[in-house]
Amino acid sequence: MEKEFVLRVEKIGLTLGRKCMFDSFSLQVRRGEMVCITGESGCGKTSLLRAVLGFQPLSAGEVFVNGISLNESTVNELRRMVAYVPQELYLPCEYVSEMVMLLFELKANKKASFSYDTLMEWWNILGLEPELYRRKVNRISGGQRQRIVLSVSAMLNKELYLVDEPTSALDPESAKRVQELFKRLTSKGAAVLAVSHDREFMSGCDRVVNL
């Protein structure tokens, strides 16, 4: 069973301040599966993703990645298996090329190797123009930045992808391209857990879970 599920969330509870976001919530994500979490604003969807990474402490329950329980002694090991793409990511870089390389230098991504040609292959899938690589970050749109970060995450060869509103800043055509990226990752055995309100995106997922 442990080999079948990349992620298991067992009866977890999460409290922010005095507010209980959710209690006794369970979820399993299999290899090769794309699952979407949806729900009302403020119900704890983003916090759930952060909890899986150990950034948000749980009030109850347990998280397992590849059968390994999340705790203080395993958190760095688990993070090396996971790619996290937040809804908005601002990095202190002047150029897109620097932003790309900085993502490879993060502690959890040290073992991944960079290839410009591979990056361009993902950019082609995502509808990104090669000349963006030399452009200043402040000269690209939020949607372009979002897809650039997704392209880098695809190169990291992680087993689990946690993505927060991956199509929020995108037009329908670009959103379809993002869906294609995830399908290629899951076809290789990765698991994707996404937070989204986009009905079109949800329709392309294997399962939709309401939080």
C-alpha positions as CSV (number, residue, x, y, z in Angstrom):
1,M,0.0,0.0,0.0
2,E,2.8,2.4,0.9
3,K,4.2,2.1,-2.7
4,E,0.8,2.8,-4.2
5,F,0.3,6.2,-2.4
6,V,2.8,9.0,-2.8
7,L,0.8,11.1,-0.2
8,R,-1.3,10.0,2.7
9,V,-3.0,12.6,5.0
10,E,-4.5,10.8,7.9
11,K,-7.2,12.5,10.1
12,I,-5.3,15.8,10.3
13,G,-6.5,19.0,12.0
14,L,-5.4,22.5,11.4
15,T,-6.0,25.6,13.6
16,L,-4.9,29.1,12.7
17,G,-5.2,31.4,15.7
18,R,-8.5,30.5,17.3
19,K,-10.1,29.3,14.1
20,C,-10.3,25.6,13.3
21,M,-9.7,25.3,9.5
22,F,-10.6,21.6,9.3
23,D,-10.5,18.6,11.6
24,S,-10.1,14.9,10.9
25,F,-9.4,15.4,7.2
26,S,-7.9,12.4,5.3
27,L,-6.7,12.2,1.7
28,Q,-4.6,9.7,-0.4
29,V,-3.0,10.5,-3.7
30,R,-1.7,7.7,-5.8
31,R,1.3,7.6,-8.2
32,G,0.2,8.9,-11.6
33,E,-2.8,10.7,-10.2
34,M,-3.8,14.4,-10.3
35,V,-6.1,15.4,-7.5
36,C,-7.7,18.9,-7.1
37,I,-8.7,20.4,-3.7
38,T,-11.4,23.0,-3.9
39,G,-13.6,24.8,-1.4
40,E,-14.7,28.2,-0.2
41,S,-12.1,31.0,0.3
42,G,-10.5,30.8,3.7
43,C,-11.2,27.1,4.3
44,G,-7.6,26.2,4.6
45,K,-6.7,24.9,1.1
46,T,-3.3,26.7,0.9
47,S,-2.6,25.9,4.5
48,L,-3.2,22.2,3.7
49,L,-0.4,22.3,1.1
50,R,1.9,24.1,3.5
51,A,1.1,21.5,6.2
52,V,2.2,18.7,3.9
53,L,5.6,20.4,3.7
54,G,5.8,20.9,7.4
55,F,5.5,24.7,7.1
56,Q,2.2,24.7,9.0
57,P,2.0,22.8,12.2
58,L,-0.9,20.4,12.6
59,S,-3.2,20.2,15.6
60,A,-3.9,16.5,15.0
61,G,-3.2,13.6,12.6
62,E,-0.3,12.6,10.5
63,V,1.2,13.2,7.0
64,F,3.1,10.5,5.0
65,V,5.1,11.0,1.8
66,N,6.2,7.7,0.3
67,G,5.3,6.0,3.6
68,I,7.6,8.3,5.6
69,S,5.9,10.1,8.5
70,L,6.4,13.9,8.5
71,N,8.2,15.0,11.7
72,E,11.2,17.2,12.7
73,S,13.7,14.5,11.9
74,T,12.2,13.7,8.4
75,V,11.0,17.0,7.2
76,N,14.1,17.8,5.0
77,E,14.0,14.3,3.5
78,L,10.3,14.7,2.6
79,R,10.8,18.2,1.1
80,R,13.4,16.8,-1.3
81,M,10.6,14.5,-2.7
82,V,8.2,17.4,-3.2
83,A,7.9,20.4,-5.5
84,Y,5.8,23.3,-4.2
85,V,4.5,26.0,-6.5
86,P,2.7,28.7,-4.6
87,Q,0.1,31.0,-6.3
88,E,2.5,33.9,-6.2
89,L,6.3,33.6,-6.0
90,Y,8.5,36.6,-6.0
91,L,12.2,36.0,-6.1
92,P,14.9,38.7,-5.6
93,C,16.2,38.5,-9.2
94,E,16.5,41.0,-12.0
95,Y,16.5,38.6,-14.9
96,V,14.4,35.5,-15.7
97,S,17.6,33.5,-16.2
98,E,18.6,34.3,-12.6
99,M,15.2,33.4,-11.3
100,V,15.4,30.0,-13.0
101,M,18.8,29.2,-11.6
102,L,17.9,30.4,-8.1
103,L,15.1,27.7,-8.0
104,F,17.7,25.1,-8.7
105,E,19.9,26.4,-5.9
106,L,17.3,25.9,-3.2
107,K,18.3,23.3,-0.6
108,A,15.6,20.8,-1.5
109,N,16.5,21.0,-5.2
110,K,20.3,20.7,-5.0
111,K,20.4,17.2,-6.6
112,A,18.5,18.4,-9.8
113,S,20.6,19.3,-12.8
114,F,19.8,22.2,-15.1
115,S,19.5,21.9,-18.9
116,Y,18.7,24.8,-21.0
117,D,17.4,22.5,-23.8
118,T,15.1,20.7,-21.4
119,L,13.8,24.0,-20.1
120,M,13.0,25.1,-23.6
121,E,11.1,21.8,-24.2
122,W,8.9,22.6,-21.3
123,W,8.5,26.2,-22.4
124,N,7.3,25.0,-25.8
125,I,4.7,22.9,-24.1
126,L,3.6,25.9,-21.9
127,G,3.6,28.4,-24.8
128,L,6.5,30.4,-23.5
129,E,8.9,32.2,-26.0
130,P,12.6,31.5,-25.7
131,E,13.5,35.2,-25.6
132,L,11.8,35.4,-22.2
133,Y,14.9,33.8,-20.7
134,R,17.0,37.0,-21.2
135,R,14.2,39.3,-20.2
136,K,14.0,41.3,-16.9
137,V,11.5,39.8,-14.4
138,N,9.7,43.1,-14.1
139,R,9.0,42.9,-17.8
140,I,7.0,39.6,-17.7
141,S,3.4,39.1,-16.8
142,G,2.1,37.2,-13.7
143,G,1.0,34.4,-16.0
144,Q,4.4,34.1,-17.6
145,R,6.1,34.0,-14.2
146,Q,3.6,31.4,-13.1
147,R,4.4,29.1,-16.1
148,I,8.2,29.7,-15.8
149,V,8.1,28.4,-12.2
150,L,6.0,25.5,-13.3
151,S,8.5,24.6,-16.0
152,V,11.3,24.6,-13.5
153,S,9.4,22.4,-11.1
154,A,8.8,19.9,-14.0
155,M,12.6,19.7,-14.4
156,L,13.1,18.8,-10.8
157,N,11.8,15.2,-11.2
158,K,10.0,15.2,-7.9
159,E,7.6,12.5,-6.8
160,L,4.9,14.9,-5.5
161,Y,3.8,18.2,-6.9
162,L,1.9,20.6,-4.7
163,V,0.5,23.5,-6.7
164,D,-1.7,26.4,-5.6
165,E,-4.1,27.9,-8.2
166,P,-1.9,27.0,-11.1
167,T,-4.2,28.6,-13.7
168,S,-5.4,31.7,-11.8
169,A,-3.5,34.2,-13.9
170,L,-3.9,32.3,-17.3
171,D,-6.1,32.5,-20.3
172,P,-7.9,29.3,-21.3
173,E,-5.3,28.3,-23.9
174,S,-2.4,28.7,-21.4
175,A,-4.4,26.8,-18.8
176,K,-4.8,23.9,-21.2
177,R,-1.0,23.9,-21.6
178,V,-0.5,23.8,-17.9
179,Q,-2.9,20.8,-17.7
180,E,-0.7,19.1,-20.4
181,L,2.4,19.6,-18.3
182,F,0.8,17.9,-15.3
183,K,-0.4,15.0,-17.5
184,R,3.1,14.5,-18.7
185,L,4.4,14.4,-15.1
186,T,1.7,12.0,-13.9
187,S,2.3,9.8,-16.9
188,K,5.9,9.3,-15.6
189,G,4.5,8.3,-12.2
190,A,4.5,11.6,-10.3
191,A,1.5,12.6,-8.2
192,V,-0.1,16.1,-8.4
193,L,-2.1,17.8,-5.6
194,A,-3.5,21.1,-6.8
195,V,-5.7,23.8,-5.2
196,S,-8.0,25.4,-7.7
197,H,-11.4,27.1,-8.3
198,D,-11.1,26.7,-12.1
199,R,-13.9,24.4,-13.2
200,E,-12.1,23.7,-16.5
201,F,-9.0,22.7,-14.6
202,M,-11.0,20.5,-12.2
203,S,-12.6,18.7,-15.1
204,G,-9.2,17.5,-16.2
205,C,-8.2,16.1,-12.9
206,D,-8.7,12.4,-11.8
207,R,-10.5,13.5,-8.6
208,V,-11.9,16.6,-7.0
209,V,-12.0,16.8,-3.2
210,N,-14.0,19.5,-1.5
211,L,-12.3,20.7,1.7
